[in-house]
């Protein structure tokens, strides 16, 4: 049995064979060869892409893919200059959407997610996750280019999976189908009661539903003429791809309880904690979770709740404010409080049909603009294809004749007639080629213009003609022979005739 030293020596020998030796650059006159510009450029970009938080390998290099950040704090829009510019000017504003309408759509989408979570009997954390994902997604995409109804359903479906309370796409679709009906009844001035909502039924699973499960259908619903808003699965995949699969969300629910316990108001003033909890849930309809950390939001909710309860409670403010102990500034707490107060100043619920009509108008204008640009590009390509002789300046008489409407109509008819004649000739030639069985060979000889090929083709045609005549004569002889044999058999046979049988 080999000893431990022998085994170690054997392992070191194997390791030496597996390690590739480092080849040093050749030296010229005792000096190392200078590096090329491409190598220097690669090393500089490699160092820029390195993540210093990752431990280097045994070769002293860090993997480039380690720069992927899966921390949820990366979605705070106030960390760098680019994100701050995006939060002041969302992508929807570049497509012609006003800032007020953009804020209304965000509020409407978050409200629909909250109501859908209640009807699906999901926990509040799932609703909060869906609302935050909705806000993140539409700071990267435009409301004009992507339907927010699809994103609302996809965010709720994705949030149910993240919070381990999964729901089927069918259930999510049924809930939003009902929410849409209720919202339209409310906007039309009808009071929401059991009698008015009794006629709302879930959609039947048919071929139309199966087709619209993956794509949008333009078939109107019989009860209320509107298109179905069903693109859940594709929207969910698009959201995951846009967010880079970083869907982790840190909620301040537990932080409110922890901070209340630290301040000593958990047992004495539970109404403050309850109101702070409500402020936090209502704040999900705004974008404060895209601007501030959860610790700052929790402090702001407790600060506002302590001042708005029936018996306001003064919290410690000497020698410094109590929230500064949790690394929160008074400026951020005041900004969040003002944003929450402005949320409760809203008088009307957003009008869903009006928002949809405005978005459709913007989308149609965008599509018309794209079509005009595409038509211009096609016209430029055709101009490049026109020969230079035709581009020469014609005389005034010819130009006026050419620009006249009758002249244009005649040119169009001539073009259409010539194209029709050309198609008819091609059809006849193809039919004749198929009949003869020699279309490919004739086309090849015609394109090549080879006389030898044509002579060979004539010889082959003569040979084929002889073969056909021989085969026909042979078939005729066989037929005559069979007929003679039948006559001879009937004459020589002793069997009775057919009518005697």
C-alpha positions as a printed Julia matrix, in Angstrom:
501×3 Matrix{Float64}:
   0.0     0.0     0.0
   1.39    3.36   -1.04
   2.17    5.84    1.67
   0.64    9.33    1.95
   3.83   10.95    0.63
   3.85    8.78   -2.47
   0.2     9.55   -3.14
   0.85   13.27   -2.73
   3.79   13.13   -5.16
   1.62   11.27   -7.67
  -1.16   13.89   -7.37
   1.36   16.74   -7.83
   2.77   15.05  -10.92
  -0.71   14.72  -12.44
  -1.42   18.34  -11.57
   1.73   19.51  -13.34
   0.68   17.7   -16.49
  -2.74   19.39  -16.42
  -1.42   22.95  -15.94
  -0.51   24.73  -19.15
   2.83   26.54  -18.91
   2.78   30.32  -19.33
   4.63   31.38  -22.44
   6.53   34.58  -21.86
   6.7    37.14  -24.69
   9.81   37.12  -26.77
  12.48   39.61  -25.83
  14.22   41.87  -28.26
  17.61   43.26  -27.19
  16.88   42.33  -23.6
  13.53   44.14  -23.56
  10.12   42.43  -23.57
   8.05   42.7   -26.71
   5.45   45.52  -26.43
   1.79   44.54  -26.3
  -0.46   45.13  -29.25
  -3.18   47.75  -29.21
  -5.94   45.12  -29.33
  -4.56   43.36  -26.25
  -4.3    46.61  -24.31
  -7.86   47.54  -25.3
  -9.15   44.11  -24.21
  -7.41   44.36  -20.83
  -8.75   47.86  -20.2
 -12.36   46.84  -20.99
 -11.93   43.66  -18.94
 -10.87   45.67  -15.9
 -13.81   48.01  -16.33
 -16.28   45.11  -16.44
 -14.82   43.38  -13.4
 -16.81   43.34  -10.18
 -14.5    44.09   -7.22
 -16.92   42.39   -4.8
 -16.13   39.0    -6.33
 -13.06   37.13   -5.13
 -10.5    36.61   -7.92
  -9.6    33.12   -9.08
  -6.2    31.44   -8.71
  -5.14   33.14  -11.94
  -5.9    36.58  -10.5
  -8.94   37.18  -12.75
 -12.55   37.85  -11.89
 -15.34   36.49  -14.14
 -17.0    39.13  -16.3
 -20.47   37.66  -15.77
 -20.17   38.4   -12.05
 -21.28   41.96  -12.8
 -24.92   40.72  -12.85
 -26.61   42.27   -9.82
 -29.61   40.43   -8.35
 -30.12   42.85   -5.47
 -33.56   44.48   -5.36
 -31.97   47.85   -4.52
 -30.79   48.1    -8.12
 -34.33   49.21   -9.06
 -34.12   52.36   -6.95
 -34.32   55.13   -9.53
 -32.34   57.64   -7.45
 -28.98   55.9    -7.28
 -27.44   57.21  -10.51
 -27.94   60.1   -12.89
 -29.43   57.99  -15.7
 -32.14   56.58  -13.43
 -32.97   60.03  -12.05
 -33.47   61.31  -15.57
 -35.72   58.34  -16.34
 -37.9    58.86  -13.28
 -38.42   62.53  -14.23
 -39.06   61.66  -17.89
 -40.56   58.14  -18.18
 -40.43   56.37  -21.57
 -44.13   57.06  -22.16
 -43.54   60.82  -22.41
 -41.32   60.32  -25.47
 -44.31   58.75  -27.29
 -46.56   61.75  -26.75
 -48.24   60.77  -23.46
 -48.79   63.57  -20.95
 -47.37   63.33  -17.46
 -50.82   63.62  -15.82
 -52.23   60.8   -17.93
 -49.16   58.68  -17.23
 -49.7    59.11  -13.47
 -53.39   58.19  -13.86
 -52.51   54.98  -15.72
 -50.05   54.01  -12.99
 -52.7    54.6   -10.33
 -55.31   52.65  -12.32
 -52.99   49.69  -12.91
 -52.01   49.44   -9.22
 -55.66   49.75   -8.16
 -56.68   46.91  -10.5
 -53.9    44.72   -9.1
 -55.1    45.41   -5.55
 -58.72   44.59   -6.4
 -57.69   41.49   -8.34
 -55.65   40.22   -5.39
 -58.69   40.63   -3.12
 -60.94   38.67   -5.5
 -58.27   35.97   -5.92
 -57.9    35.79   -2.08
 -54.18   36.47   -2.28
 -52.2    37.85    0.69
 -51.37   41.54    0.78
 -47.69   40.82    0.14
 -48.6    39.31   -3.24
 -50.59   42.43   -4.16
 -47.69   44.64   -3.07
 -45.24   42.6    -5.11
 -47.42   42.84   -8.21
 -47.79   46.61   -7.86
 -44.05   47.16   -7.46
 -43.31   44.94  -10.47
 -45.85   46.96  -12.46
 -44.07   50.21  -11.55
 -40.65   48.78  -12.38
 -41.75   47.47  -15.75
 -43.27   50.71  -16.97
 -40.21   52.72  -16.03
 -38.47   50.61  -18.68
 -41.31   50.39  -21.23
 -43.88   52.8   -22.63
 -47.63   52.68  -22.02
 -48.14   53.57  -25.69
 -46.12   50.65  -27.04
 -47.41   48.04  -24.57
 -50.95   47.54  -23.24
 -51.07   48.12  -19.5
 -54.05   45.73  -19.16
 -51.85   42.8   -20.2
 -49.1    43.88  -17.8
 -51.57   44.2   -14.91
 -52.72   40.6   -15.29
 -49.19   39.3   -15.86
 -47.83   41.12  -12.78
 -50.51   39.64  -10.55
 -49.93   36.16  -11.97
 -46.18   36.51  -11.47
 -46.58   37.9    -7.95
 -48.74   34.94   -6.94
 -45.91   32.62   -7.98
 -43.24   34.68   -6.21
 -45.15   34.73   -2.92
 -45.87   30.98   -3.19
 -49.63   31.44   -3.63
 -49.89   30.43   -7.3
 -53.03   31.02   -9.3
 -53.92   29.77  -12.77
 -54.01   32.15  -15.74
 -57.66   31.19  -16.2
 -58.51   32.45  -12.69
 -56.63   35.71  -13.24
 -58.45   36.22  -16.53
 -61.87   35.59  -14.96
 -61.17   38.12  -12.21
 -60.1    40.87  -14.58
 -63.01   40.11  -16.87
 -65.31   40.8   -13.93
 -63.38   43.91  -12.87
 -63.7    45.32  -16.37
 -67.47   44.76  -16.35
 -67.85   46.37  -12.92
 -65.76   49.37  -13.93
 -67.82   49.95  -17.07
 -71.07   49.73  -15.13
 -69.71   52.2   -12.6
 -68.59   54.64  -15.29
 -72.01   54.48  -16.94
 -73.66   55.62  -13.69
 -75.22   52.28  -12.68
 -75.06   51.44   -9.0
 -73.13   48.26   -8.2
 -75.54   45.85   -6.51
 -76.19   42.14   -6.56
 -78.97   42.61   -9.08
 -76.81   44.59  -11.53
 -73.87   42.2   -11.21
 -75.96   39.04  -11.49
 -75.76   39.05  -15.28
 -71.95   39.14  -15.32
 -70.81   35.64  -16.15
 -67.38   34.18  -16.61
 -66.31   33.71  -20.24
 -66.82   30.27  -21.73
 -63.75   28.22  -22.63
 -64.03   27.92  -26.39
 -61.77   28.21  -29.41
 -61.9    31.99  -29.14
 -60.62   31.89  -25.56
 -57.86   29.42  -26.45
 -56.7    31.7   -29.28
 -56.72   34.77  -27.06
 -54.9    33.09  -24.19
 -51.63   33.69  -25.98
 -52.56   36.58  -28.26
 -54.97   39.5   -28.3
 -58.33   38.91  -29.99
 -60.35   41.61  -31.69
 -63.65   39.66  -31.47
 -66.14   41.72  -29.4
 -67.93   40.24  -26.42
 -71.71   40.02  -26.96
 -72.74   41.65  -23.65
 -70.55   44.78  -23.88
 -68.81   45.44  -27.19
 -65.16   45.47  -26.22
 -62.09   43.41  -27.08
 -60.79   40.78  -24.7
 -57.69   41.85  -22.75
 -55.89   38.55  -22.63
 -52.19   38.28  -23.24
 -51.11   37.02  -19.85
 -48.46   34.46  -20.69
 -46.59   36.48  -23.29
 -46.68   39.58  -21.08
 -45.32   37.61  -18.14
 -42.36   36.45  -20.22
 -41.76   39.99  -21.48
 -41.78   41.36  -17.93
 -39.27   38.76  -16.78
 -36.99   39.49  -19.72
 -37.21   43.26  -19.16
 -36.48   43.04  -15.44
 -33.68   40.55  -16.0
 -35.49   38.03  -13.76
 -34.72   40.26  -10.75
 -38.19   40.12   -9.2
 -37.23   40.11   -5.53
 -39.09   42.75   -3.52
 -38.34   43.91    0.02
 -41.52   44.99    1.82
 -41.57   47.38    4.82
 -44.4    45.54    6.6
 -42.15   43.96    9.18
 -40.1    47.14    9.52
 -43.17   49.08   10.67
 -43.76   46.59   13.49
 -40.06   46.55   14.43
 -39.78   50.33   14.52
 -43.01   50.58   16.52
 -41.6    48.13   19.06
 -38.42   50.2    19.27
 -40.44   53.38   19.89
 -42.58   51.61   22.52
 -45.94   52.16   20.8
 -46.77   48.56   19.92
 -48.87   48.0    23.03
 -49.74   51.55   24.01
 -50.79   52.96   20.62
 -51.76   50.16   18.19
 -53.86   52.66   16.21
 -50.68   54.4    15.04
 -49.26   51.14   13.7
 -52.57   50.31   11.99
 -52.7    53.69   10.27
 -49.05   53.46    9.27
 -49.79   50.04    7.78
 -52.67   51.55    5.77
 -50.48   54.4     4.56
 -47.9    51.93    3.37
 -50.48   49.84    1.45
 -51.99   52.95   -0.14
 -48.54   54.22   -1.05
 -48.15   51.22   -3.34
 -50.32   53.09   -5.84
 -47.54   55.67   -6.19
 -43.91   55.29   -7.22
 -42.36   55.88   -3.78
 -40.98   52.34   -3.82
 -39.0    53.29   -6.92
 -37.52   56.36   -5.21
 -36.81   55.38   -1.59
 -35.68   52.39    0.41
 -38.18   50.35    2.48
 -36.63   51.64    5.74
 -37.29   55.24    4.7
 -40.87   54.43    3.67
 -41.57   52.7     7.0
 -40.27   55.71    8.95
 -42.34   58.12    6.86
 -45.53   56.09    7.37
 -45.06   56.02   11.17
 -44.2    59.74   11.17
 -47.37   60.6     9.23
 -49.58   58.23   11.23
 -48.43   59.69   14.57
 -49.57   63.13   13.39
 -52.91   62.19   11.8
 -54.5    59.92   14.46
 -57.21   61.23   16.72
 -54.82   61.81   19.6
 -51.51   62.81   17.96
 -48.44   61.44   19.65
 -45.21   63.48   19.67
 -42.34   61.18   18.85
 -38.75   61.82   20.06
 -37.07   64.71   18.28
 -34.25   65.7    20.69
 -31.25   65.73   20.36
 -32.16   64.5    16.85
 -35.23   63.04   15.16
 -36.02   59.42   15.95
 -35.9    58.3    12.3
 -32.3    59.44   11.94
 -31.38   56.44   14.07
 -32.54   54.27   11.16
 -30.37   56.13    8.62
 -33.24   58.23    7.26
 -33.17   61.94    6.5
 -35.91   64.4     7.36
 -36.03   65.55    3.73
 -37.0    62.08    2.49
 -39.58   61.59    5.24
 -41.21   64.91    4.43
 -41.27   64.17    0.66
 -42.93   60.78    1.19
 -45.5    62.27    3.56
 -46.44   64.99    1.07
 -46.82   62.39   -1.69
 -49.13   60.28    0.46
 -51.24   63.31    1.4
 -51.55   64.23   -2.3
 -52.76   60.68   -2.98
 -55.74   61.17   -0.64
 -56.58   64.48   -2.33
 -57.67   62.59   -5.46
 -61.38   63.12   -6.06
 -62.21   60.86   -9.01
 -61.25   57.37  -10.01
 -59.45   57.2   -13.38
 -61.79   56.69  -16.32
 -60.66   53.44  -17.91
 -62.53   53.79  -21.28
 -61.25   57.36  -21.75
 -57.67   56.31  -20.99
 -57.95   53.42  -23.41
 -59.31   55.69  -26.15
 -56.45   58.17  -25.73
 -53.87   55.38  -25.8
 -55.43   53.91  -28.94
 -55.28   57.32  -30.63
 -51.59   57.65  -29.78
 -50.89   54.13  -31.01
 -52.67   54.76  -34.31
 -50.7    57.98  -34.81
 -47.49   56.1   -34.03
 -48.36   53.38  -36.54
 -49.21   55.96  -39.21
 -45.87   57.66  -38.64
 -44.04   54.35  -38.98
 -45.96   53.56  -42.17
 -45.05   56.96  -43.63
 -41.36   56.42  -42.84
 -41.46   52.96  -44.39
 -43.18   54.26  -47.53
 -40.53   56.96  -47.84
 -37.75   54.37  -47.6
 -39.42   52.22  -50.28
 -39.78   55.27  -52.56
 -36.09   56.08  -52.15
 -35.17   52.5   -53.06
 -37.29   52.7   -56.22
 -35.66   55.98  -57.18
 -32.25   54.35  -56.93
 -33.42   51.5   -59.15
 -34.62   53.85  -61.96
 -32.05   54.11  -64.85
 -30.25   57.38  -65.4
 -31.7    57.83  -68.9
 -35.2    58.07  -67.47
 -34.03   60.53  -64.83
 -32.99   63.06  -67.5
 -35.06   66.24  -67.74
 -37.9    65.9   -70.33
 -39.21   68.76  -72.42
 -41.94   71.01  -71.07
 -44.58   69.52  -73.41
 -43.68   65.94  -72.5
 -43.48   66.84  -68.86
 -46.92   68.41  -68.85
 -48.29   65.43  -70.77
 -46.61   63.03  -68.36
 -47.95   64.83  -65.3
 -51.5    64.94  -66.61
 -54.0    62.63  -64.83
 -55.07   60.93  -68.1
 -51.45   60.17  -68.84
 -50.99   58.62  -65.41
 -54.1    56.47  -65.85
 -52.91   55.28  -69.28
 -49.46   54.43  -67.89
 -51.03   52.5   -65.07
 -53.32   50.56  -67.47
 -50.36   49.82  -69.72
 -48.33   48.57  -66.79
 -51.16   46.38  -65.57
 -51.82   45.03  -69.08
 -48.14   44.28  -69.69
 -47.85   42.5   -66.38
 -51.0    40.48  -67.16
 -49.6    39.46  -70.57
 -46.29   38.5   -69.04
 -47.98   36.33  -66.4
 -50.12   34.67  -69.11
 -47.03   33.87  -71.2
 -45.25   32.42  -68.19
 -48.3    30.31  -67.38
 -48.49   28.94  -70.94
 -44.79   28.16  -71.08
 -44.96   26.39  -67.74
 -47.97   24.34  -68.87
 -46.22   23.31  -72.08
 -43.06   22.42  -70.21
 -44.97   20.28  -67.76
 -46.74   18.53  -70.65
 -43.48   17.68  -72.43
 -41.52   16.88  -69.29
 -38.53   18.84  -70.55
 -39.01   22.26  -68.95
 -35.89   22.28  -66.84
 -33.66   21.22  -69.7
 -35.1    23.77  -72.11
 -34.78   26.6   -69.62
 -31.2    25.62  -68.9
 -30.32   25.49  -72.6
 -32.09   28.78  -73.27
 -30.26   30.59  -70.47
 -26.92   29.17  -71.42
 -27.36   29.56  -75.18
 -25.35   26.44  -75.88
 -25.89   25.06  -79.38
 -24.42   21.69  -78.47
 -27.04   21.34  -75.74
 -29.79   22.0   -78.26
 -28.38   19.36  -80.64
 -28.21   16.84  -77.83
 -31.77   17.67  -76.92
 -32.9    17.04  -80.5
 -31.11   13.68  -80.48
 -32.72   12.78  -77.18
 -36.11   13.75  -78.54
 -35.63   11.54  -81.61
 -34.49    8.66  -79.41
 -37.49    9.07  -77.13
 -39.8     9.21  -80.16
 -38.36    5.97  -81.53
 -38.77    4.31  -78.15
 -42.41    5.36  -77.99
 -43.14    4.08  -81.51
 -41.42    0.78  -80.74
 -43.32    0.35  -77.54
 -46.62    1.12  -79.29
 -45.91   -1.36  -82.07
 -44.86   -3.98  -79.51
 -48.06   -3.45  -77.54
 -50.09   -3.74  -80.73
 -48.41   -7.03  -81.64
 -48.99   -8.48  -78.19
 -52.62   -7.49  -78.35
 -53.09   -9.12  -81.76
 -51.3   -12.23  -80.57
 -53.56  -12.58  -77.56
 -56.59  -12.14  -79.74
 -55.45  -14.87  -82.17
 -54.72  -17.25  -79.28
 -58.22  -16.7   -77.92
 -59.8   -17.48  -81.28
 -57.74  -20.63  -81.67
 -58.65  -21.79  -78.16
 -62.37  -21.32  -78.77
 -62.16  -23.28  -82.01
 -60.14  -26.21  -80.58
 -61.93  -26.43  -77.22
 -64.36  -29.32  -76.56
 -66.23  -27.48  -73.83
 -69.85  -26.56  -74.55
 -70.64  -23.07  -75.59
 -71.63  -20.45  -73.05
 -75.35  -20.45  -73.86
 -75.48  -24.25  -73.42
 -74.03  -24.02  -69.92
